[in-house]
Amino acid sequence: MKMFVISDNVDTQMGLRLAGIEGVVVHDIDALKLALDSVFADKSIGILLLTSVVFDLDRETLLDLKLNRTEPLIVEISDRHKSHEVQSMIDATISKIIGKVV
C-alpha cells in the first residue's frame, strides 16, 4: 500500500518525495480533479495526503469523499505556509464537535 500527495507547492511535494512518497502539484480545481481521478484509479494507493491549500480548492467535495470513500484514506496536511493555523484548525474542529468552550 502506497501513500500519495497532492500539493499546491513544489517544496512539500519534493520533501515528501525524498521520504518515498510520490505526488503531484496542482494549482486549480481542474488539475485537482484529474489528479483525484488518477489516484482513485490506482488501487495500490492506500493513503492520499492533500495540503490545506489544495483541500480548500474544493473543500465540500473532498470532505464528502473523505467521509464516504473507504479507500484511499484521505488526510489533510498542513504545509509550511499553513502550519501556523494548526491550533486554530484544532480549536475549530473541537468547537464543532462539542460546542464553544469558554
Residue frames relative to the residue before (quaternion, step in Angstrom):
aa qw qx qy qz dx dy dz
M 1.0000 0.0000 0.0000 0.0000 0.00 0.00 0.00
K 0.2016 -0.8067 0.5509 0.0714 3.57 -0.83 1.05
M 0.3426 -0.6667 0.6111 0.2544 3.49 -1.41 0.25
F 0.0783 -0.7736 0.6281 0.0311 3.55 -1.21 0.59
V 0.1782 -0.7896 0.5789 0.0983 3.58 -1.03 0.75
I 0.1268 -0.7169 0.6785 0.0978 3.51 -1.18 0.76
S 0.0271 -0.8353 0.5446 -0.0700 3.53 -0.41 1.30
D 0.4311 -0.6731 0.5314 0.2804 3.54 -1.30 0.31
N 0.7871 0.2351 -0.1515 0.5498 3.60 1.22 -0.15
V 0.6032 -0.6064 0.4025 0.3263 3.50 -1.17 0.71
D 0.6011 0.5891 -0.3696 0.3938 3.61 1.01 -0.73
T 0.6803 0.4723 -0.2892 0.4801 3.59 0.86 -0.94
Q 0.6604 0.5151 -0.3085 0.4510 3.57 0.90 -0.92
M 0.6891 0.4694 -0.2865 0.4719 3.59 0.91 -0.88
G 0.6249 0.5414 -0.3421 0.4465 3.60 1.00 -0.75
L 0.6891 0.4515 -0.2779 0.4940 3.57 0.94 -0.86
R 0.5966 0.5547 -0.3662 0.4498 3.59 1.10 -0.58
L 0.6191 0.5366 -0.3362 0.4645 3.58 1.08 -0.71
A 0.6807 0.4487 -0.2737 0.5102 3.57 1.21 -0.53
G 0.6290 -0.5785 0.3222 0.4073 3.58 1.28 0.16
I 0.5823 0.5632 -0.3748 0.4508 3.58 1.27 0.22
E 0.2947 -0.7620 0.5536 0.1612 3.55 -0.59 1.16
G 0.0987 0.8121 -0.5716 0.0636 3.56 -1.21 0.33
V 0.3251 -0.7096 0.5872 0.2143 3.50 -1.39 -0.08
V 0.3392 -0.6954 0.5933 0.2222 3.53 -1.34 0.38
V 0.0161 -0.7906 0.6118 -0.0190 3.58 -0.89 1.00
H 0.1978 -0.7978 0.5618 0.0935 3.54 -1.19 0.62
D 0.7827 0.2085 -0.1439 0.5685 3.59 1.23 -0.11
I 0.6970 -0.5113 0.3211 0.3868 3.54 -1.29 0.39
D 0.6236 0.5432 -0.3508 0.4393 3.61 1.04 -0.67
A 0.6583 0.4862 -0.3027 0.4885 3.58 0.97 -0.86
L 0.6138 0.5450 -0.3431 0.4566 3.59 1.07 -0.72
K 0.6650 0.5046 -0.3088 0.4558 3.60 0.88 -0.90
L 0.6414 0.5116 -0.3248 0.4705 3.59 1.00 -0.79
A 0.6571 0.5072 -0.3087 0.4643 3.58 0.96 -0.87
L 0.6457 0.5173 -0.3182 0.4629 3.59 0.99 -0.84
D 0.6267 0.5326 -0.3353 0.4594 3.60 0.97 -0.83
S 0.6605 0.5099 -0.2971 0.4642 3.56 0.96 -0.88
V 0.6617 0.5032 -0.3037 0.4655 3.58 0.95 -0.88
F 0.6922 0.4808 -0.2889 0.4541 3.60 0.85 -0.93
A 0.6355 0.5193 -0.3320 0.4650 3.60 1.16 -0.47
D 0.6763 0.4659 -0.2808 0.4966 3.59 1.19 -0.52
K 0.2560 -0.8189 0.5009 0.1143 3.58 -0.18 1.29
S 0.5864 0.5809 -0.3833 0.4144 3.62 1.21 -0.15
I 0.5988 0.5490 -0.3616 0.4575 3.61 1.27 -0.24
G 0.1414 -0.8278 0.5419 0.0346 3.56 -0.59 1.19
I 0.7788 0.1682 -0.0936 0.5970 3.57 1.20 -0.54
L 0.1280 -0.7778 0.6140 0.0413 3.55 -0.85 1.06
L 0.1578 -0.7785 0.6043 0.0616 3.54 -0.73 1.13
L 0.0340 -0.7826 0.6216 0.0027 3.57 -0.96 0.91
T 0.4204 -0.6837 0.5248 0.2837 3.59 -0.89 0.86
S 0.6644 -0.5267 0.3562 0.3927 3.57 -1.20 0.51
V 0.6381 0.5261 -0.3321 0.4535 3.59 0.98 -0.79
V 0.6504 0.4897 -0.3118 0.4899 3.60 0.98 -0.80
F 0.6337 0.5360 -0.3308 0.4491 3.58 0.94 -0.87
D 0.6658 0.5177 -0.2930 0.4505 3.59 1.04 -0.78
L 0.5145 0.6425 -0.4241 0.3777 3.62 1.19 -0.31
D 0.7915 -0.0475 0.0603 0.6063 3.59 1.05 -0.78
R 0.0706 -0.8679 0.4914 0.0197 3.56 0.80 1.13
E 0.6583 0.5287 -0.3270 0.4246 3.61 0.85 -0.90
T 0.6845 0.4717 -0.2849 0.4773 3.59 0.85 -0.94
L 0.6798 0.4971 -0.2997 0.4483 3.58 0.90 -0.89
L 0.6242 0.5149 -0.3418 0.4780 3.60 1.05 -0.67
D 0.6260 0.5256 -0.3306 0.4717 3.59 1.04 -0.78
L 0.6589 0.4951 -0.3037 0.4780 3.60 0.92 -0.90
K 0.6445 0.5411 -0.3146 0.4391 3.57 0.97 -0.90
L 0.7315 0.4341 -0.2338 0.4710 3.57 0.97 -0.85
N 0.7927 0.3697 -0.1639 0.4562 3.59 1.02 -0.71
R 0.6461 0.4732 -0.3393 0.4934 3.63 1.20 -0.20
T 0.3714 -0.7198 0.5350 0.2403 3.55 -1.01 0.74
E 0.7914 0.0569 -0.0204 0.6083 3.58 1.12 -0.61
P 0.5770 -0.2563 -0.7742 0.0450 1.55 -1.83 1.64
L 0.5885 -0.5136 0.4726 0.4081 3.53 -1.34 0.22
I 0.1943 -0.7938 0.5698 0.0866 3.59 -0.72 1.06
V 0.0257 -0.8151 0.5758 -0.0577 3.55 -0.69 1.17
E 0.2805 -0.7334 0.5962 0.1673 3.57 -0.89 0.99
I 0.0749 -0.7977 0.5981 0.0189 3.57 -0.85 0.98
S 0.4262 -0.6555 0.5534 0.2869 3.55 -1.21 0.53
D 0.2111 -0.7410 0.6148 0.1683 3.52 -1.13 0.57
R 0.7622 -0.3940 0.2352 0.4566 3.58 -1.23 -0.03
H 0.6540 0.5185 -0.3155 0.4515 3.59 1.18 -0.47
K 0.7638 0.3525 -0.1805 0.5097 3.59 1.11 -0.58
S 0.4281 0.7485 -0.4466 0.2388 3.60 1.21 -0.17
H 0.6262 0.5509 -0.3472 0.4287 3.61 1.08 -0.56
E 0.6735 0.4930 -0.2911 0.4676 3.58 1.23 -0.30
V 0.3706 0.7591 -0.4751 0.2463 3.60 1.25 0.06
Q 0.6678 0.5031 -0.3143 0.4496 3.60 0.84 -0.92
S 0.6663 0.4881 -0.3144 0.4679 3.59 0.93 -0.81
M 0.6137 0.5274 -0.3489 0.4728 3.60 1.11 -0.61
I 0.6458 0.5051 -0.3174 0.4765 3.59 0.98 -0.83
D 0.6526 0.5189 -0.3087 0.4579 3.59 0.92 -0.92
A 0.6619 0.5063 -0.3072 0.4596 3.58 0.92 -0.89
T 0.6487 0.5168 -0.3170 0.4601 3.59 0.98 -0.84
I 0.6602 0.4951 -0.3077 0.4736 3.58 0.92 -0.90
S 0.6445 0.5260 -0.3206 0.4530 3.59 0.96 -0.83
K 0.6438 0.5133 -0.3245 0.4656 3.59 1.02 -0.74
I 0.6921 0.4909 -0.2761 0.4514 3.56 1.02 -0.83
I 0.8418 0.1866 -0.0631 0.5026 3.57 0.70 -1.06
G 0.5862 -0.5680 0.3832 0.4323 3.57 1.20 -0.15
K 0.6923 -0.4849 0.3455 0.4076 3.52 -1.30 0.27
V 0.1930 -0.7672 0.6049 0.0905 3.54 -0.87 1.05
V 0.2807 -0.7906 0.5252 0.1425 3.58 -0.79 1.03
